[in-house]
Amino acid sequence: MSTRTETDPRFDSGALTRAVESADADAMLALFADDAEMEMIDKRAQPSRPAVLHGKAAIAPALREVFSRDMTHEVLDCVVDADHAAYTERCSYPDGTRVMSMTMLDLRDGRISHQSTVQAWDEPAAPQPETGDFARAEETEVLDRARTEALRVGGHTAVRMTLQPGWRWTVDMAESRGTAKCMANHRAYIVSGALRWRMDDGTEGEARAGQVVCLPPNHDAWVLGDEPVTLVDWPVAEG
């Protein structure tokens, strides 16, 4: 790690570096003001429509989701002055994929009031023909009203979910995932049944058998009616 810092006594750049490199979401969250905004620009959230989270309560689950991923974080450079800070970060996944990000921070009273991050990551190698079988799933999770089976095909994870009537993400999944809403980015084909969803801004919709639904982070979802929902999900690649 090579860190270059101009120290402002009101903002602890060392605490930022330690929080990022130890993937400590709570320590990182402590550096934000209650009304902070976080803005992300990448290949999913492009410059004309960046992903923006408003307030510390909305930022918290996003930080926890990022730091829960199986990857290492390294702060390469950090510069701080009275009202702004900037740092570059390198992340590495076990398969060798690397992510580089550049973050600008606006500071107020020693806390982050606004964060803007631009990131890019390695493109996957050209895929080779490959088949998979959910009957021999690599990972299986069984809950009271949900069953998930996951396997990797062509370098990507496919997940089959079977959701029983009465299942709802905020009731059945929130505690085990540690977030108030689902922070995954889904792209799913509904094999059977009907699923309704609600975004954090109150937008609602539903998807039924034969349809494909894309759901960005910060949503709730639940089974409609008395028929179980079966879906196949190809989570959108995360940076």
Secondary structure per residue as TSV (DSSP state, phi and psi in degrees):
chain	resnum	aa	ss	phi	psi
A	1	M	-	360.0	134.8
A	2	S	-	-123.1	109.9
A	3	T	-	-116.9	127.5
A	4	R	-	-116.2	122.3
A	5	T	-	-134.8	134.0
A	6	E	-	-104.1	111.6
A	7	T	-	-79.2	127.6
A	8	D	B	-107.5	120.8
A	9	P	T	-60.6	-17.8
A	10	R	T	-83.8	-20.5
A	11	F	B	-125.2	126.0
A	12	D	-	-94.1	94.5
A	13	S	H	-67.3	-28.8
A	14	G	H	-64.4	-39.4
A	15	A	H	-64.2	-37.9
A	16	L	H	-62.0	-47.5
A	17	T	H	-61.3	-44.1
A	18	R	H	-64.3	-41.0
A	19	A	H	-64.3	-44.3
A	20	V	H	-65.4	-48.8
A	21	E	H	-73.9	-21.6
A	22	S	T	-97.7	2.8
A	23	A	T	53.2	45.1
A	24	D	-	-97.5	96.9
A	25	A	H	-64.0	-39.9
A	26	D	H	-66.5	-40.2
A	27	A	H	-66.0	-38.6
A	28	M	H	-67.9	-41.8
A	29	L	H	-61.8	-32.5
A	30	A	T	-64.4	-17.3
A	31	L	T	-84.7	-8.1
A	32	F	E	-95.6	145.6
A	33	A	E	-72.0	156.5
A	34	D	E	-59.7	-33.8
A	35	D	E	-102.1	22.5
A	36	A	E	-63.9	157.7
A	37	E	E	-119.4	143.7
A	38	M	E	-122.3	125.8
A	39	E	E	-120.4	131.6
A	40	M	E	-124.6	132.5
A	41	I	E	-124.8	123.4
A	42	D	S	-156.7	-162.5
A	43	K	S	-71.8	-18.5
A	44	R	S	-88.0	-47.9
A	45	A	S	-103.8	89.9
A	46	Q	-	-79.1	166.2
A	47	P	T	-53.4	-33.4
A	48	S	T	-76.3	-14.7
A	49	R	S	-149.0	67.2
A	50	P	-	-67.0	156.1
A	51	A	E	-82.2	126.1
A	52	V	E	-127.8	130.2
A	53	L	E	-112.3	134.1
A	54	H	E	-110.3	119.3
A	55	G	S	93.1	150.3
A	56	K	H	-60.8	-35.3
A	57	A	H	-64.8	-33.6
A	58	A	H	-80.1	-31.0
A	59	I	H	-71.3	-34.8
A	60	A	H	-54.5	-53.7
A	61	P	H	-64.2	-31.2
A	62	A	H	-66.6	-42.6
A	63	L	H	-62.8	-43.2
A	64	R	H	-64.7	-36.8
A	65	E	H	-67.3	-44.3
A	66	V	H	-62.1	-46.8
A	67	F	H	-74.8	-10.8
A	68	S	T	-83.5	-11.1
A	69	R	S	-71.1	152.5
A	70	D	S	-81.1	81.1
A	71	M	-	-158.2	161.4
A	72	T	E	-100.8	151.3
A	73	H	E	-122.1	137.5
A	74	E	E	-139.2	123.2
A	75	V	E	-84.8	121.8
A	76	L	E	-92.0	-43.6
A	77	D	E	-144.7	145.6
A	78	C	E	-144.6	128.0
A	79	V	E	-127.4	134.0
A	80	V	E	-131.0	135.7
A	81	D	-	-127.7	-164.3
A	82	A	S	-61.9	-39.0
A	83	D	S	-119.8	-4.2
A	84	H	E	-142.6	158.1
A	85	A	E	-146.2	156.4
A	86	A	E	-145.5	142.4
A	87	Y	E	-149.3	152.8
A	88	T	E	-109.7	146.8
A	89	E	E	-135.8	140.4
A	90	R	E	-118.0	129.1
A	91	C	E	-118.8	144.7
A	92	S	E	-132.1	129.3
A	93	Y	-	-89.9	158.8
A	94	P	T	-57.4	-28.4
A	95	D	T	-82.0	3.9
A	96	G	S	97.5	-10.3
A	97	T	-	-63.2	135.4
A	98	R	E	-117.9	146.7
A	99	V	E	-124.8	132.5
A	100	M	E	-117.3	136.6
A	101	S	E	-137.6	150.5
A	102	M	E	-123.9	127.3
A	103	T	E	-123.5	131.6
A	104	M	E	-108.2	135.6
A	105	L	E	-120.9	134.5
A	106	D	E	-96.7	132.8
A	107	L	E	-111.9	143.8
A	108	R	E	-143.6	118.5
A	109	D	T	54.0	40.1
A	110	G	T	78.4	8.9
A	111	R	E	-124.9	158.3
A	112	I	E	-78.7	120.2
A	113	S	E	-98.1	-25.1
A	114	H	E	-152.3	134.0
A	115	Q	E	-124.2	131.2
A	116	S	E	-126.2	121.4
A	117	T	E	-123.3	134.3
A	118	V	E	-117.0	129.0
A	119	Q	E	-136.9	154.4
A	120	A	E	-143.3	150.4
A	121	W	E	-141.4	163.2
A	122	D	-	-57.4	139.2
A	123	E	-	-79.2	144.6
A	124	P	-	-67.4	153.9
A	125	A	-	-65.6	158.2
A	126	A	-	-57.4	126.9
A	127	P	-	-69.7	153.3
A	128	Q	-	-110.1	154.7
A	129	P	-	-55.8	135.6
A	130	E	-	-160.4	146.0
A	131	T	-	-122.6	159.2
A	132	G	-	-140.0	164.9
A	133	D	-	-141.5	117.7
A	134	F	G	-62.3	-22.0
A	135	A	G	-64.6	-20.6
A	136	R	G	-122.3	48.8
A	137	A	-	-60.7	144.9
A	138	E	S	-75.1	-30.4
A	139	E	E	-136.7	135.0
A	140	T	E	-132.6	133.1
A	141	E	E	-126.2	128.3
A	142	V	E	-120.0	120.5
A	143	L	-	-117.0	-179.2
A	144	D	S	-57.9	-43.8
A	145	R	S	-125.3	19.8
A	146	A	E	-149.9	145.6
A	147	R	E	-135.3	129.7
A	148	T	E	-123.7	140.4
A	149	E	E	-130.7	126.5
A	150	A	E	-123.5	142.0
A	151	L	E	-149.5	157.6
A	152	R	E	-102.4	130.3
A	153	V	E	-135.5	125.6
A	154	G	T	61.8	30.7
A	155	G	T	83.0	3.5
A	156	H	E	-125.5	152.6
A	157	T	E	-92.5	130.3
A	158	A	E	-111.3	138.4
A	159	V	E	-127.0	128.2
A	160	R	E	-102.5	126.8
A	161	M	E	-117.4	135.6
A	162	T	E	-119.0	115.9
A	163	L	E	-115.6	125.8
A	164	Q	-	-83.9	157.1
A	165	P	T	-52.2	137.6
A	166	G	T	94.3	-13.4
A	167	W	-	-66.2	138.2
A	168	R	B	-146.3	137.5
A	169	W	H	-59.1	-47.5
A	170	T	H	-67.1	-20.5
A	171	V	H	-92.5	-44.1
A	172	D	H	-97.7	-18.7
A	173	M	T	-121.5	-25.1
A	174	A	H	-57.8	-44.8
A	175	E	H	-63.7	-45.0
A	176	S	H	-71.0	-28.3
A	177	R	H	-88.7	-18.4
A	178	G	T	78.5	16.7
A	179	T	S	-133.4	153.1
A	180	A	S	-71.8	-31.4
A	181	K	S	-128.5	164.7
A	182	C	B	-72.2	123.9
A	183	M	-	-102.5	9.3
A	184	A	-	-81.7	160.1
A	185	N	-	-111.2	103.9
A	186	H	E	-101.1	149.3
A	187	R	E	-138.5	103.9
A	188	A	E	-129.4	145.2
A	189	Y	E	-101.9	126.1
A	190	I	E	-86.4	111.7
A	191	V	E	-78.4	-43.3
A	192	S	E	-152.6	157.7
A	193	G	S	82.1	-171.4
A	194	A	E	-138.5	139.0
A	195	L	E	-126.8	133.2
A	196	R	E	-111.2	149.6
A	197	W	E	-137.6	156.0
A	198	R	E	-139.6	126.9
A	199	M	E	-82.3	167.4
A	200	D	T	-62.7	-25.8
A	201	D	T	-86.2	4.9
A	202	G	S	96.1	-9.7
A	203	T	-	-62.6	132.4
A	204	E	E	-123.7	158.3
A	205	G	E	-168.1	177.9
A	206	E	E	-145.9	157.5
A	207	A	E	-133.1	139.1
A	208	R	E	-122.7	172.0
A	209	A	T	-49.4	131.8
A	210	G	T	93.9	-7.2
A	211	Q	-	-103.3	159.4
A	212	V	E	-113.8	135.6
A	213	V	E	-126.0	138.0
A	214	C	E	-111.6	124.4
A	215	L	E	-123.8	117.3
A	216	P	-	-75.7	171.8
A	217	P	S	-60.1	162.9
A	218	N	S	75.1	54.6
A	219	H	E	-134.5	160.8
A	220	D	E	-114.8	156.3
A	221	A	E	-151.7	152.0
A	222	W	E	-153.6	158.7
A	223	V	E	-78.1	134.0
A	224	L	E	-95.4	135.0
A	225	G	T	75.3	-163.7
A	226	D	T	-101.2	4.1
A	227	E	S	-99.6	132.4
A	228	P	-	-59.9	151.2
A	229	V	E	-102.4	128.6
A	230	T	E	-116.8	129.4
A	231	L	E	-140.3	156.0
A	232	V	E	-117.1	123.9
A	233	D	E	-115.9	130.8
A	234	W	-	-111.5	90.5
A	235	P	-	-53.5	137.0
A	236	V	-	-65.4	137.3
A	237	A	-	-55.3	135.9
A	238	E	-	-101.9	144.1
A	239	G	-	-93.8	360.0
